[in-house]
Amino acid sequence: MSILYKDKAESAQTSAFWEAVKSRRTIYSIGKEEIVSAEQVEQIVKDAVLHVPSAFNSQSARVVLLFGAQSDQLWELAKKTLKAIVPSANFPDTEAKLNGFQAGYGTVLFFEDQNVVKGLQEQFALYKDNFPIWSLQSSGMLQFAVWTALEEAGLGVNLQHYNPLIDEQVKAAWSIPENWKLLSEMPFGKPLVAAGEKDFSPIEDRVKIFR
């Protein structure tokens, strides 16, 4: 299907979208200064949850948004959990990394509601094996949308995966329903260091086109 721009404004909007996509980077050095209001961050997350697509319109995404001391608590919990399993000689490096995430302004936790996934598996048995895959695909789109929008707003963002090591502790700390499966943690804050240059593999090796 061809994309036809109705006017220059629509073309500009499309260009702005791609600029945001291209500008999205992983920023590890983040600070707590509130350069974007909590309300703006909340709206970004809510808009993404509402409008990012999901298979069969399942709307299985669940999100917990932590600011300030609540976000600090998450990373203290992660440090305590990892200290118990990481060799003591290696823990200082792990702790330093977790301190970097804790230094941010907040953290987004991404979950998928397994009751929704299981319900679809029962309702549409022919696609039973696909629903967990489609659930992950939808969550990936949501994470990308939130990441890109937060960065466009001026924040530094990175994506972490300390699940399933911290799953039970997170559920206990914030009364998370048992059927919510934690998929990732996204710390964000004031960017303190710009991202370096990004290397790209040859696009010819990654995209095939047949006319």
C-alpha positions, 0 to 999 in steps of 0.5 A: 500500500502506498503512503500518500501525504495529504499535505506538508504537515503530515510529511513533517510529522512522519519525518519527526517520527523517524527522527525520534526512532533514529535518535533513540539510544541506550543511555546508562549515565542518568541523574535524578534531576526532574527535567521532565515532569512526572505527569508527562512521563505518566501520560507517555506511558498511558498513551503507549499502553493504550495505543500500542497494538496487541494480538487479537486486541488482547491488551495484555500489557501491564506497567508499573511506574516507579519514581524517586524513593520507589524506584530506589527501592527497586534497585536496592531490592535488586542489589540485595537479591544479586548479592546473595548469588553473585560471587563476592569478588564480582559483586562490586562491579554488579553493585556499581552497575545497579547504582547507576540505574538507581541514580535515575529519576524513575523506572518503568516495569513492564509485565504481561498478564498471563491470565489474558494469554492463557484465556486466548490459548483456551479460546483459540486452541488452533493458535495456542502455541503462538499466543505467548510469542505474540504477547512478547512481540506486543510487549517489545513494541510497547517497550520501544514506544515508551523508550522512544517517547521518553527520549524524545521528551529529553530523558536518558533511558536504558533497558534491563532484564533482572527478571526472573531473579527479582520477580517474587520480591517485586510482586511482594513489594508492590502487591503485583498480581501473581498472573503478571509476568515481569519482562523488563525494567527501564530506568530513566533520568536526566542524561549525563553523558551522550551516547557514543557513535553507533555501528551498523552491520551492512543493511544489504546483509539484513534486508532482502528486496524482490521486485 
